[in-house]
């Protein structure tokens, strides 16, 4: 019985301490709640709004609402609807050549363009592309 009374006493003590602290704060005039202002959203379309964890402009999912953009890579259209594991090494080199000829800031858009056109990246190139795009995004966040 004694441990239960001790436990109840501790709870009563903390409730009283909280009530006294709130009373003192109100008496001092500290009644404002701390709220973060909502992030400003730039709807001009020139960049990311910052309200999302991943920029919708760079999102590969956003590809389904836009028309594909070409980066002087029309020759890759012949690989549309091909399985990503079915590329020969010379074809992988063709993708790699285009990937490294595209400007760094345009590489996420290039990958999105391939998706929109139904072109799968070769399996041999996916890790390389993903690593580069993730580095670009991390660099943007820290810049």
N, CA, C and O atoms as CSV, one atom per row, in Angstrom:
chain,resi,resn,atom,element,x,y,z
A,1,UNK,N,N,0.818,-1.193,0.000
A,1,UNK,CA,C,0.000,0.000,0.000
A,1,UNK,C,C,0.860,1.254,0.000
A,1,UNK,O,O,0.518,2.267,-0.611
A,2,UNK,N,N,1.973,1.163,0.692
A,2,UNK,CA,C,2.849,2.319,0.796
A,2,UNK,C,C,3.450,2.719,-0.560
A,2,UNK,O,O,3.531,3.919,-0.824
A,3,UNK,N,N,3.877,1.795,-1.439
A,3,UNK,CA,C,4.412,2.202,-2.750
A,3,UNK,C,C,3.372,2.893,-3.625
A,3,UNK,O,O,3.702,3.782,-4.410
A,4,UNK,N,N,2.114,2.477,-3.485
A,4,UNK,CA,C,1.070,3.109,-4.298
A,4,UNK,C,C,0.866,4.555,-3.850
A,4,UNK,O,O,0.727,5.447,-4.687
A,5,UNK,N,N,0.846,4.792,-2.541
A,5,UNK,CA,C,0.706,6.156,-2.033
A,5,UNK,C,C,1.895,7.008,-2.447
A,5,UNK,O,O,1.730,8.182,-2.775
A,6,UNK,N,N,3.081,6.433,-2.435
A,6,UNK,CA,C,4.291,7.151,-2.850
A,6,UNK,C,C,4.185,7.534,-4.333
A,6,UNK,O,O,4.517,8.662,-4.698
A,7,UNK,N,N,3.733,6.625,-5.179
A,7,UNK,CA,C,3.579,6.875,-6.607
A,7,UNK,C,C,2.537,7.971,-6.851
A,7,UNK,O,O,2.759,8.869,-7.664
A,8,UNK,N,N,1.403,7.897,-6.149
A,8,UNK,CA,C,0.357,8.911,-6.282
A,8,UNK,C,C,0.877,10.269,-5.813
A,8,UNK,O,O,0.555,11.300,-6.402
A,9,UNK,N,N,1.681,10.264,-4.751
A,9,UNK,CA,C,2.275,11.504,-4.254
A,9,UNK,C,C,3.180,12.155,-5.289
A,9,UNK,O,O,3.167,13.377,-5.444
A,10,UNK,N,N,3.960,11.357,-5.996
A,10,UNK,CA,C,4.842,11.895,-7.037
A,10,UNK,C,C,4.016,12.507,-8.160
A,10,UNK,O,O,4.349,13.584,-8.654
A,11,UNK,N,N,2.943,11.834,-8.568
A,11,UNK,CA,C,2.090,12.355,-9.633
A,11,UNK,C,C,1.452,13.673,-9.202
A,11,UNK,O,O,1.425,14.630,-9.976
A,12,UNK,N,N,0.935,13.731,-7.968
A,12,UNK,CA,C,0.316,14.965,-7.455
A,12,UNK,C,C,1.343,16.086,-7.416
A,12,UNK,O,O,1.027,17.222,-7.772
A,13,UNK,N,N,2.572,15.787,-6.987
A,13,UNK,CA,C,3.637,16.791,-6.934
A,13,UNK,C,C,3.893,17.391,-8.317
A,13,UNK,O,O,3.980,18.612,-8.448
A,14,UNK,N,N,4.017,16.540,-9.366
A,14,UNK,CA,C,4.295,17.049,-10.708
A,14,UNK,C,C,3.115,17.829,-11.280
A,14,UNK,O,O,3.323,18.803,-12.003
A,15,UNK,N,N,1.889,17.427,-10.975
A,15,UNK,CA,C,0.721,18.171,-11.446
A,15,UNK,C,C,0.685,19.546,-10.802
A,15,UNK,O,O,0.413,20.541,-11.473
A,16,UNK,N,N,0.959,19.607,-9.498
A,16,UNK,CA,C,0.996,20.903,-8.810
A,16,UNK,C,C,2.132,21.779,-9.343
A,16,UNK,O,O,1.945,22.978,-9.549
A,17,UNK,N,N,3.291,21.191,-9.562
A,17,UNK,CA,C,4.430,21.947,-10.095
A,17,UNK,C,C,4.098,22.517,-11.472
A,17,UNK,O,O,4.449,23.659,-11.767
A,18,UNK,N,N,3.432,21.740,-12.310
A,18,UNK,CA,C,3.043,22.218,-13.629
A,18,UNK,C,C,2.026,23.344,-13.524
A,18,UNK,O,O,2.127,24.337,-14.245
A,19,UNK,N,N,1.044,23.205,-12.633
A,19,UNK,CA,C,0.028,24.240,-12.460
A,19,UNK,C,C,0.652,25.539,-11.961
A,19,UNK,O,O,0.297,26.621,-12.429
A,20,UNK,N,N,1.584,25.433,-11.010
A,20,UNK,CA,C,2.246,26.636,-10.468
A,20,UNK,C,C,3.093,27.303,-11.547
A,20,UNK,O,O,3.099,28.529,-11.657
A,21,UNK,N,N,3.801,26.516,-12.338
A,21,UNK,CA,C,4.631,27.072,-13.410
A,21,UNK,C,C,3.767,27.784,-14.448
A,21,UNK,O,O,4.119,28.872,-14.902
A,22,UNK,N,N,2.641,27.181,-14.826
A,22,UNK,CA,C,1.737,27.832,-15.775
A,22,UNK,C,C,1.172,29.127,-15.205
A,22,UNK,O,O,1.058,30.118,-15.927
A,23,UNK,N,N,0.818,29.135,-13.933
A,23,UNK,CA,C,0.288,30.330,-13.287
A,23,UNK,C,C,1.321,31.455,-13.304
A,23,UNK,O,O,0.996,32.602,-13.608
A,24,UNK,N,N,2.560,31.118,-12.978
A,24,UNK,CA,C,3.628,32.126,-12.970
A,24,UNK,C,C,3.873,32.673,-14.377
A,24,UNK,O,O,4.056,33.878,-14.551
A,25,UNK,N,N,3.876,31.795,-15.376
A,25,UNK,CA,C,4.098,32.239,-16.751
A,25,UNK,C,C,2.967,33.151,-17.229
A,25,UNK,O,O,3.224,34.142,-17.912
A,26,UNK,N,N,1.747,32.834,-16.886
A,26,UNK,CA,C,0.627,33.684,-17.287
A,26,UNK,C,C,0.672,35.032,-16.589
A,26,UNK,O,O,0.335,36.061,-17.174
A,27,UNK,N,N,1.088,35.013,-15.344
A,27,UNK,CA,C,1.174,36.258,-14.590
A,27,UNK,C,C,2.238,37.171,-15.199
A,27,UNK,O,O,2.078,38.392,-15.193
A,28,UNK,N,N,3.308,36.601,-15.719
A,28,UNK,CA,C,4.372,37.375,-16.369
A,28,UNK,C,C,3.963,37.841,-17.765
A,28,UNK,O,O,4.626,38.698,-18.350
A,29,UNK,N,N,2.894,37.293,-18.294
A,29,UNK,CA,C,2.436,37.689,-19.622
A,29,UNK,C,C,2.961,36.785,-20.725
A,29,UNK,O,O,2.834,37.127,-21.901
A,30,UNK,N,N,3.527,35.679,-20.396
A,30,UNK,CA,C,4.046,34.741,-21.401
A,30,UNK,C,C,2.945,33.780,-21.829
A,30,UNK,O,O,2.971,32.598,-21.487
A,31,UNK,N,N,1.981,34.297,-22.577
A,31,UNK,CA,C,0.865,33.461,-22.995
A,31,UNK,C,C,0.914,33.131,-24.483
A,31,UNK,O,O,0.029,32.443,-24.990
A,32,UNK,N,N,1.925,33.606,-25.179
A,32,UNK,CA,C,2.018,33.337,-26.607
A,32,UNK,C,C,2.483,31.904,-26.844
A,32,UNK,O,O,3.389,31.399,-26.180
A,33,UNK,N,N,1.837,31.277,-27.800
A,33,UNK,CA,C,2.278,29.937,-28.182
A,33,UNK,C,C,3.336,30.076,-29.266
A,33,UNK,O,O,3.304,31.014,-30.063
A,34,UNK,N,N,4.252,29.157,-29.290
A,34,UNK,CA,C,5.315,29.200,-30.290
A,34,UNK,C,C,4.853,28.419,-31.510
A,34,UNK,O,O,4.758,27.192,-31.481
A,35,UNK,N,N,4.572,29.137,-32.566
A,35,UNK,CA,C,4.169,28.496,-33.810
A,35,UNK,C,C,5.121,28.934,-34.903
A,35,UNK,O,O,5.492,30.103,-35.008
A,36,UNK,N,N,5.502,27.968,-35.707
A,36,UNK,CA,C,6.368,28.270,-36.841
A,36,UNK,C,C,5.485,28.809,-37.962
A,36,UNK,O,O,4.418,28.255,-38.228
A,37,UNK,N,N,5.914,29.874,-38.614
A,37,UNK,CA,C,5.120,30.364,-39.736
A,37,UNK,C,C,5.172,29.347,-40.876
A,37,UNK,O,O,6.190,28.681,-41.057
A,38,UNK,N,N,4.101,29.220,-41.638
A,38,UNK,CA,C,4.114,28.266,-42.751
A,38,UNK,C,C,5.149,28.695,-43.788
A,38,UNK,O,O,5.378,29.891,-43.970
A,39,UNK,N,N,5.773,27.742,-44.467
A,39,UNK,CA,C,6.777,28.107,-45.457
A,39,UNK,C,C,6.140,28.856,-46.612
A,39,UNK,O,O,5.023,28.552,-47.031
A,40,UNK,N,N,6.867,29.836,-47.118
A,40,UNK,CA,C,6.352,30.563,-48.272
A,40,UNK,C,C,6.517,29.685,-49.499
A,40,UNK,O,O,7.528,29.003,-49.671
A,41,UNK,N,N,5.516,29.719,-50.334
A,41,UNK,CA,C,5.516,28.867,-51.510
A,41,UNK,C,C,5.612,29.739,-52.750
A,41,UNK,O,O,4.774,30.611,-52.982
A,42,UNK,N,N,6.645,29.490,-53.541
A,42,UNK,CA,C,6.868,30.228,-54.769
A,42,UNK,C,C,6.132,29.517,-55.894
A,42,UNK,O,O,6.513,28.416,-56.293
A,43,UNK,N,N,5.092,30.135,-56.398
A,43,UNK,CA,C,4.293,29.521,-57.447
A,43,UNK,C,C,4.688,30.009,-58.833
A,43,UNK,O,O,3.984,29.752,-59.810
A,44,UNK,N,N,5.805,30.707,-58.920
A,44,UNK,CA,C,6.213,31.248,-60.210
A,44,UNK,C,C,6.729,30.181,-61.153
A,44,UNK,O,O,6.839,30.420,-62.355
A,45,UNK,N,N,7.050,28.996,-60.624
A,45,UNK,CA,C,7.515,27.914,-61.472
A,45,UNK,C,C,9.006,27.951,-61.742
A,45,UNK,O,O,9.519,27.108,-62.478
A,46,UNK,N,N,9.717,28.916,-61.158
A,46,UNK,CA,C,11.140,29.037,-61.445
A,46,UNK,C,C,11.985,28.081,-60.615
A,46,UNK,O,O,13.143,27.835,-60.952
A,47,UNK,N,N,11.432,27.540,-59.542
A,47,UNK,CA,C,12.210,26.633,-58.714
A,47,UNK,C,C,11.313,25.843,-57.806
A,47,UNK,O,O,10.092,25.855,-57.957
A,48,UNK,N,N,11.917,25.154,-56.860
A,48,UNK,CA,C,11.151,24.348,-55.923
A,48,UNK,C,C,10.578,25.241,-54.832
A,48,UNK,O,O,11.163,26.266,-54.482
A,49,UNK,N,N,9.443,24.845,-54.307
A,49,UNK,CA,C,8.775,25.656,-53.291
A,49,UNK,C,C,9.349,25.424,-51.909
A,49,UNK,O,O,9.205,26.280,-51.036
A,50,UNK,N,N,9.994,24.293,-51.687
A,50,UNK,CA,C,10.565,23.996,-50.385
A,50,UNK,C,C,9.593,23.345,-49.434
A,50,UNK,O,O,9.966,23.007,-48.310
A,51,UNK,N,N,8.357,23.161,-49.854
A,51,UNK,CA,C,7.353,22.581,-48.973
A,51,UNK,C,C,7.352,21.063,-49.006
A,51,UNK,O,O,6.640,20.431,-48.226
A,52,UNK,N,N,8.121,20.478,-49.875
A,52,UNK,CA,C,8.151,19.031,-49.998
A,52,UNK,C,C,9.555,18.520,-49.727
A,52,UNK,O,O,10.543,19.224,-49.935
A,53,UNK,N,N,9.623,17.291,-49.261
A,53,UNK,CA,C,10.928,16.693,-48.981
A,53,UNK,C,C,11.731,16.527,-50.261
A,53,UNK,O,O,12.946,16.726,-50.274
A,54,UNK,N,N,11.052,16.163,-51.325
A,54,UNK,CA,C,11.690,16.000,-52.626
A,54,UNK,C,C,11.063,17.015,-53.564
A,54,UNK,O,O,9.840,17.128,-53.647
A,55,UNK,N,N,11.894,17.741,-54.259
A,55,UNK,CA,C,11.393,18.766,-55.170
A,55,UNK,C,C,10.552,18.123,-56.257
A,55,UNK,O,O,11.000,17.199,-56.936
A,56,UNK,N,N,9.339,18.612,-56.417
A,56,UNK,CA,C,8.457,18.042,-57.431
A,56,UNK,C,C,8.981,18.279,-58.826
A,56,UNK,O,O,8.662,17.530,-59.749
A,57,UNK,N,N,9.784,19.316,-58.989
A,57,UNK,CA,C,10.345,19.605,-60.291
A,57,UNK,C,C,11.318,18.518,-60.717
A,57,UNK,O,O,11.407,18.195,-61.902
A,58,UNK,N,N,12.055,17.943,-59.754
A,58,UNK,CA,C,13.013,16.888,-60.036
A,58,UNK,C,C,12.422,15.507,-59.851
A,58,UNK,O,O,13.082,14.508,-60.136
A,59,UNK,N,N,11.188,15.435,-59.378
A,59,UNK,CA,C,10.581,14.146,-59.079
A,59,UNK,C,C,10.337,13.355,-60.348
A,59,UNK,O,O,9.861,13.885,-61.353
A,60,UNK,N,N,10.671,12.082,-60.281
A,60,UNK,CA,C,10.450,11.228,-61.434
A,60,UNK,C,C,8.978,10.912,-61.605
A,60,UNK,O,O,8.555,10.531,-62.696
A,61,UNK,N,N,8.192,11.062,-60.557
A,61,UNK,CA,C,6.753,10.798,-60.629
A,61,UNK,C,C,6.049,11.913,-61.401
A,61,UNK,O,O,5.026,11.670,-62.041
A,62,UNK,N,N,6.582,13.120,-61.346
A,62,UNK,CA,C,5.973,14.248,-62.042
A,62,UNK,C,C,6.032,14.080,-63.553
A,62,UNK,O,O,5.450,14.875,-64.290
A,63,UNK,N,N,6.726,13.058,-64.012
A,63,UNK,CA,C,6.896,12.849,-65.442
A,63,UNK,C,C,5.592,12.557,-66.156
A,63,UNK,O,O,5.502,12.773,-67.364
A,64,UNK,N,N,4.601,12.084,-65.468
A,64,UNK,CA,C,3.379,11.652,-66.125
A,64,UNK,C,C,2.439,12.797,-66.459
A,64,UNK,O,O,1.413,12.570,-67.100
A,65,UNK,N,N,2.748,14.004,-66.052
A,65,UNK,CA,C,1.872,15.129,-66.338
A,65,UNK,C,C,2.482,16.092,-67.352
A,65,UNK,O,O,1.869,17.115,-67.657
A,66,UNK,N,N,3.654,15.802,-67.876
A,66,UNK,CA,C,4.338,16.692,-68.793
A,66,UNK,C,C,4.641,15.973,-70.099
A,66,UNK,O,O,4.519,14.753,-70.204
A,67,UNK,N,N,5.034,16.757,-71.085
A,67,UNK,CA,C,5.514,16.209,-72.351
A,67,UNK,C,C,7.009,15.929,-72.204
A,67,UNK,O,O,7.701,16.665,-71.500
A,68,UNK,N,N,7.520,14.884,-72.852
A,68,UNK,CA,C,8.944,14.581,-72.725
A,68,UNK,C,C,9.818,15.683,-73.314
A,68,UNK,O,O,9.451,16.336,-74.292
A,69,UNK,N,N,10.956,15.869,-72.709
A,69,UNK,CA,C,11.929,16.856,-73.158
A,69,UNK,C,C,13.100,16.085,-73.765
A,69,UNK,O,O,13.559,15.095,-73.196
A,70,UNK,N,N,13.573,16.537,-74.904
A,70,UNK,CA,C,14.680,15.841,-75.566
A,70,UNK,C,C,15.988,16.585,-75.323
A,70,UNK,O,O,16.020,17.816,-75.295
A,71,UNK,N,N,17.047,15.839,-75.150
A,71,UNK,CA,C,18.377,16.372,-74.884
A,71,UNK,C,C,19.346,15.905,-75.980
A,71,UNK,O,O,20.427,15.396,-75.684
A,72,UNK,N,N,18.956,16.080,-77.226
A,72,UNK,CA,C,19.725,15.571,-78.374
A,72,UNK,C,C,19.968,14.079,-78.228
A,72,UNK,O,O,21.061,13.583,-78.500
A,73,UNK,N,N,18.928,13.370,-77.794
A,73,UNK,CA,C,19.052,11.928,-77.579
A,73,UNK,C,C,17.912,11.164,-78.254
A,73,UNK,O,O,17.467,10.128,-77.761
A,74,UNK,N,N,17.452,11.687,-79.377
A,74,UNK,CA,C,16.345,11.061,-80.089
A,74,UNK,C,C,16.678,9.633,-80.499
A,74,UNK,O,O,15.781,8.805,-80.655
A,75,UNK,N,N,17.963,9.342,-80.674
A,75,UNK,CA,C,18.369,7.995,-81.086
A,75,UNK,C,C,18.039,6.947,-80.023
A,75,UNK,O,O,17.971,5.756,-80.329
A,76,UNK,N,N,17.833,7.383,-78.772
A,76,UNK,CA,C,17.500,6.432,-77.708
A,76,UNK,C,C,16.044,5.971,-77.779
A,76,UNK,O,O,15.664,5.011,-77.108
A,77,UNK,N,N,15.234,6.648,-78.586
A,77,UNK,CA,C,13.825,6.255,-78.701
A,77,UNK,C,C,13.661,4.843,-79.250
A,77,UNK,O,O,12.629,4.211,-79.025
A,78,UNK,N,N,14.644,4.351,-79.952
A,78,UNK,CA,C,14.526,2.983,-80.484
A,78,UNK,C,C,14.576,1.929,-79.383
A,78,UNK,O,O,14.275,0.762,-79.632
A,79,UNK,N,N,14.958,2.334,-78.149
A,79,UNK,CA,C,15.005,1.400,-77.018
A,79,UNK,C,C,13.727,1.428,-76.180
A,79,UNK,O,O,13.671,0.827,-75.107
A,80,UNK,N,N,12.718,2.117,-76.664
A,80,UNK,CA,C,11.460,2.209,-75.909
A,80,UNK,C,C,10.870,0.820,-75.710
A,80,UNK,O,O,10.926,-0.035,-76.593
A,81,UNK,N,N,10.304,0.622,-74.528
A,81,UNK,CA,C,9.644,-0.626,-74.125
A,81,UNK,C,C,10.578,-1.841,-74.132
A,81,UNK,O,O,10.129,-2.975,-74.295
A,82,UNK,N,N,11.867,-1.594,-73.957
A,82,UNK,CA,C,12.809,-2.704,-73.853
A,82,UNK,C,C,13.120,-2.934,-72.381
A,82,UNK,O,O,13.225,-1.980,-71.610
A,83,UNK,N,N,13.266,-4.179,-71.994
A,83,UNK,CA,C,13.590,-4.532,-70.617
A,83,UNK,C,C,14.987,-4.011,-70.263
A,83,UNK,O,O,15.911,-4.094,-71.073
A,84,UNK,N,N,15.130,-3.485,-69.071
A,84,UNK,CA,C,16.396,-2.869,-68.664
A,84,UNK,C,C,17.548,-3.858,-68.561
A,84,UNK,O,O,18.706,-3.443,-68.535
A,85,UNK,N,N,17.263,-5.143,-68.503
A,85,UNK,CA,C,18.330,-6.142,-68.410
A,85,UNK,C,C,18.753,-6.652,-69.785
A,85,UNK,O,O,19.657,-7.482,-69.873
A,86,UNK,N,N,18.126,-6.179,-70.858
A,86,UNK,CA,C,18.360,-6.713,-72.198
A,86,UNK,C,C,19.301,-5.876,-73.060
A,86,UNK,O,O,19.320,-6.045,-74.279
A,87,UNK,N,N,20.077,-4.982,-72.461
A,87,UNK,CA,C,20.959,-4.122,-73.251
A,87,UNK,C,C,22.331,-4.756,-73.416
A,87,UNK,O,O,22.869,-5.362,-72.490
A,88,UNK,N,N,22.884,-4.606,-74.612
A,88,UNK,CA,C,24.264,-5.034,-74.867
A,88,UNK,C,C,25.205,-3.949,-74.347
A,88,UNK,O,O,24.784,-2.815,-74.118
A,89,UNK,N,N,26.470,-4.297,-74.163
A,89,UNK,CA,C,27.426,-3.335,-73.596
A,89,UNK,C,C,27.597,-2.115,-74.496
A,89,UNK,O,O,27.809,-1.012,-73.992
A,90,UNK,N,N,27.512,-2.284,-75.810
A,90,UNK,CA,C,27.633,-1.120,-76.711
A,90,UNK,C,C,26.434,-0.185,-76.540
A,90,UNK,O,O,26.577,1.033,-76.643
A,91,UNK,N,N,25.252,-0.753,-76.280
A,91,UNK,CA,C,24.061,0.073,-76.064
A,91,UNK,C,C,24.140,0.800,-74.720
A,91,UNK,O,O,23.709,1.947,-74.597
A,92,UNK,N,N,24.692,0.124,-73.722
A,92,UNK,CA,C,24.891,0.768,-72.415
A,92,UNK,C,C,25.845,1.944,-72.567
A,92,UNK,O,O,25.637,3.002,-71.972
A,93,UNK,N,N,26.891,1.757,-73.366
A,93,UNK,CA,C,27.848,2.849,-73.611
A,93,UNK,C,C,27.176,4.025,-74.308
A,93,UNK,O,O,27.543,5.177,-74.075
A,94,UNK,N,N,26.202,3.745,-75.157
A,94,UNK,CA,C,25.465,4.817,-75.828
A,94,UNK,C,C,24.669,5.633,-74.798
A,94,UNK,O,O,24.665,6.863,-74.850
A,95,UNK,N,N,24.008,4.960,-73.879
A,95,UNK,CA,C,23.297,5.655,-72.798
A,95,UNK,C,C,24.274,6.449,-71.936
A,95,UNK,O,O,24.011,7.599,-71.584
A,96,UNK,N,N,25.393,5.831,-71.603
A,96,UNK,CA,C,26.390,6.474,-70.752
A,96,UNK,C,C,26.938,7.743,-71.421
A,96,UNK,O,O,27.140,8.762,-70.761
A,97,UNK,N,N,27.173,7.671,-72.721
A,97,UNK,CA,C,27.683,8.828,-73.463
A,97,UNK,C,C,26.690,9.989,-73.406
A,97,UNK,O,O,27.077,11.137,-73.189
A,98,UNK,N,N,25.416,9.679,-73.602
A,98,UNK,CA,C,24.397,10.732,-73.534
A,98,UNK,C,C,24.315,11.275,-72.110
A,98,UNK,O,O,24.239,12.487,-71.912
A,99,UNK,N,N,24.331,10.385,-71.120
A,99,UNK,CA,C,24.222,10.816,-69.720
A,99,UNK,C,C,25.327,11.798,-69.359
A,99,UNK,O,O,25.063,12.819,-68.723
A,100,UNK,N,N,26.546,11.506,-69.752
A,100,UNK,CA,C,27.661,12.388,-69.393
A,100,UNK,C,C,27.785,13.604,-70.298
A,100,UNK,O,O,28.573,14.504,-70.005
A,101,UNK,N,N,27.026,13.655,-71.394
A,101,UNK,CA,C,27.036,14.854,-72.228
A,101,UNK,C,C,25.974,15.863,-71.765
A,101,UNK,O,O,26.037,17.040,-72.118
A,102,UNK,N,N,25.014,15.401,-70.984
A,102,UNK,CA,C,23.965,16.281,-70.453
A,102,UNK,C,C,24.546,17.078,-69.290
A,102,UNK,O,O,25.324,16.547,-68.497
A,103,UNK,N,N,24.170,18.348,-69.188
A,103,UNK,CA,C,24.636,19.181,-68.077
A,103,UNK,C,C,24.196,18.576,-66.748
A,103,UNK,O,O,23.137,17.955,-66.659
A,104,UNK,N,N,25.018,18.764,-65.715
A,104,UNK,CA,C,24.751,18.151,-64.410
A,104,UNK,C,C,23.370,18.499,-63.867
A,104,UNK,O,O,22.665,17.625,-63.364
A,105,UNK,N,N,22.976,19.768,-63.965
A,105,UNK,CA,C,21.686,20.158,-63.395
A,105,UNK,C,C,20.508,19.649,-64.218
A,105,UNK,O,O,19.370,19.683,-63.750
A,106,UNK,N,N,20.765,19.176,-65.439
A,106,UNK,CA,C,19.696,18.662,-66.290
A,106,UNK,C,C,19.562,17.141,-66.233
A,106,UNK,O,O,18.633,16.586,-66.819
A,107,UNK,N,N,20.457,16.470,-65.551
A,107,UNK,CA,C,20.436,15.004,-65.524
A,107,UNK,C,C,19.159,14.424,-64.916
A,107,UNK,O,O,18.638,13.447,-65.455
A,108,UNK,N,N,18.628,14.976,-63.820
A,108,UNK,CA,C,17.347,14.436,-63.331
A,108,UNK,C,C,16.221,14.589,-64.362
A,108,UNK,O,O,15.365,13.714,-64.488
A,109,UNK,N,N,16.231,15.705,-65.096
A,109,UNK,CA,C,15.214,15.907,-66.135
A,109,UNK,C,C,15.410,14.930,-67.283
A,109,UNK,O,O,14.434,14.487,-67.889
A,110,UNK,N,N,16.651,14.589,-67.590
A,110,UNK,CA,C,16.925,13.621,-68.651
A,110,UNK,C,C,16.368,12.247,-68.278
A,110,UNK,O,O,15.750,11.571,-69.101
A,111,UNK,N,N,16.597,11.841,-67.017
A,111,UNK,CA,C,16.086,10.548,-66.555
A,111,UNK,C,C,14.560,10.549,-66.602
A,111,UNK,O,O,13.942,9.567,-67.013
A,112,UNK,N,N,13.967,11.648,-66.182
A,112,UNK,CA,C,12.512,11.774,-66.219
A,112,UNK,C,C,12.009,11.707,-67.667
A,112,UNK,O,O,10.980,11.090,-67.941
A,113,UNK,N,N,12.726,12.332,-68.575
A,113,UNK,CA,C,12.362,12.307,-69.985
A,113,UNK,C,C,12.391,10.885,-70.530
A,113,UNK,O,O,11.514,10.492,-71.300
A,114,UNK,N,N,13.397,10.115,-70.131
A,114,UNK,CA,C,13.461,8.718,-70.567
A,114,UNK,C,C,12.236,7.944,-70.076
A,114,UNK,O,O,11.640,7.164,-70.818
A,115,UNK,N,N,11.878,8.173,-68.828
A,115,UNK,CA,C,10.692,7.494,-68.282
A,115,UNK,C,C,9.449,7.852,-69.067
A,115,UNK,O,O,8.639,6.982,-69.384
A,116,UNK,N,N,9.292,9.126,-69.383
A,116,UNK,CA,C,8.110,9.582,-70.104
A,116,UNK,C,C,8.043,8.971,-71.498
A,116,UNK,O,O,6.956,8.759,-72.035
A,117,UNK,N,N,9.187,8.691,-72.076
A,117,UNK,CA,C,9.245,8.123,-73.415
A,117,UNK,C,C,9.208,6.597,-73.402
A,117,UNK,O,O,9.261,5.966,-74.458
A,118,UNK,N,N,9.118,6.002,-72.215
A,118,UNK,CA,C,9.030,4.545,-72.109
A,118,UNK,C,C,10.358,3.842,-72.303
A,118,UNK,O,O,10.396,2.676,-72.697
A,119,UNK,N,N,11.452,4.548,-72.026
A,119,UNK,CA,C,12.790,3.990,-72.201
A,119,UNK,C,C,13.348,3.640,-70.831
A,119,UNK,O,O,13.450,4.505,-69.961
A,120,UNK,N,N,13.707,2.389,-70.635
A,120,UNK,CA,C,14.291,1.954,-69.365
A,120,UNK,C,C,15.794,2.148,-69.403
A,120,UNK,O,O,16.452,1.849,-70.400
A,121,UNK,N,N,16.323,2.653,-68.307
A,121,UNK,CA,C,17.787,2.742,-68.191
A,121,UNK,C,C,18.363,1.338,-68.106
A,121,UNK,O,O,17.765,0.463,-67.481
A,122,UNK,N,N,19.501,1.112,-68.717
A,122,UNK,CA,C,20.140,-0.200,-68.578
A,122,UNK,C,C,20.498,-0.467,-67.115
A,122,UNK,O,O,20.890,0.445,-66.388
A,123,UNK,N,N,20.358,-1.714,-66.697
A,123,UNK,CA,C,20.682,-2.077,-65.313
A,123,UNK,C,C,22.116,-1.700,-64.946
A,123,UNK,O,O,22.387,-1.310,-63.811
A,124,UNK,N,N,23.032,-1.816,-65.907
A,124,UNK,CA,C,24.429,-1.519,-65.640
A,124,UNK,C,C,24.658,-0.036,-65.345
A,124,UNK,O,O,25.693,0.322,-64.782
A,125,UNK,N,N,23.722,0.825,-65.711
A,125,UNK,CA,C,23.890,2.269,-65.550
A,125,UNK,C,C,23.039,2.842,-64.420
A,125,UNK,O,O,23.263,3.976,-63.996
A,126,UNK,N,N,22.074,2.082,-63.931
A,126,UNK,CA,C,21.127,2.606,-62.939
A,126,UNK,C,C,21.812,3.096,-61.665
A,126,UNK,O,O,21.516,4.195,-61.197
A,127,UNK,N,N,22.711,2.312,-61.100
A,127,UNK,CA,C,23.378,2.719,-59.862
A,127,UNK,C,C,24.173,4.004,-60.057
A,127,UNK,O,O,24.163,4.889,-59.201
A,128,UNK,N,N,24.850,4.094,-61.175
A,128,UNK,CA,C,25.653,5.273,-61.489
A,128,UNK,C,C,24.778,6.526,-61.581
A,128,UNK,O,O,25.111,7.572,-61.023
A,129,UNK,N,N,23.660,6.404,-62.291
A,129,UNK,CA,C,22.749,7.531,-62.474
A,129,UNK,C,C,22.101,7.914,-61.149
A,129,UNK,O,O,22.022,9.094,-60.809
A,130,UNK,N,N,21.641,6.923,-60.408
A,130,UNK,CA,C,20.986,7.188,-59.128
A,130,UNK,C,C,21.943,7.866,-58.153
A,130,UNK,O,O,21.558,8.804,-57.455
A,131,UNK,N,N,23.176,7.399,-58.105
A,131,UNK,CA,C,24.165,8.011,-57.221
A,131,UNK,C,C,24.406,9.473,-57.611
A,131,UNK,O,O,24.489,10.343,-56.744
A,132,UNK,N,N,24.518,9.738,-58.900
A,132,UNK,CA,C,24.763,11.099,-59.348
A,132,UNK,C,C,23.587,12.015,-59.031
A,132,UNK,O,O,23.781,13.132,-58.552
A,133,UNK,N,N,22.360,11.546,-59.298
A,133,UNK,CA,C,21.170,12.366,-59.041
A,133,UNK,C,C,21.027,12.632,-57.545
A,133,UNK,O,O,20.691,13.749,-57.153
A,134,UNK,N,N,21.274,11.635,-56.705
A,134,UNK,CA,C,21.199,11.834,-55.255
A,134,UNK,C,C,22.246,12.826,-54.772
A,134,UNK,O,O,21.968,13.638,-53.889
A,135,UNK,N,N,23.445,12.769,-55.341
A,135,UNK,CA,C,24.480,13.748,-54.984
A,135,UNK,C,C,24.067,15.151,-55.388
A,135,UNK,O,O,24.295,16.107,-54.646
A,136,UNK,N,N,23.458,15.280,-56.567
A,136,UNK,CA,C,22.976,16.590,-57.027
A,136,UNK,C,C,21.942,17.153,-56.062
A,136,UNK,O,O,22.005,18.324,-55.688
A,137,UNK,N,N,20.994,16.316,-55.660
A,137,UNK,CA,C,19.947,16.767,-54.738
A,137,UNK,C,C,20.533,17.134,-53.384
A,137,UNK,O,O,20.137,18.138,-52.793
A,138,UNK,N,N,21.464,16.341,-52.889
A,138,UNK,CA,C,22.099,16.640,-51.599
A,138,UNK,C,C,22.873,17.947,-51.691
A,138,UNK,O,O,22.862,18.751,-50.758
A,139,UNK,N,N,23.537,18.153,-52.805
A,139,UNK,CA,C,24.307,19.393,-52.996
A,139,UNK,C,C,23.375,20.598,-53.018
A,139,UNK,O,O,23.694,21.646,-52.456
A,140,UNK,N,N,22.197,20.444,-53.682
A,140,UNK,CA,C,21.215,21.533,-53.716
A,140,UNK,C,C,20.713,21.875,-52.320
A,140,UNK,O,O,20.518,23.045,-51.989
A,141,UNK,N,N,20.504,20.837,-51.502
A,141,UNK,CA,C,19.968,21.062,-50.161
A,141,UNK,C,C,20.973,21.779,-49.263
A,141,UNK,O,O,20.581,22.541,-48.379
A,142,UNK,N,N,22.250,21.542,-49.482
A,142,UNK,CA,C,23.283,22.130,-48.629
A,142,UNK,C,C,23.813,23.437,-49.187
A,142,UNK,O,O,24.584,24.125,-48.518
A,143,UNK,N,N,23.421,23.786,-50.381
A,143,UNK,CA,C,23.910,25.024,-51.003
A,143,UNK,C,C,23.081,26.210,-50.581
A,143,UNK,O,O,23.348,27.334,-51.007
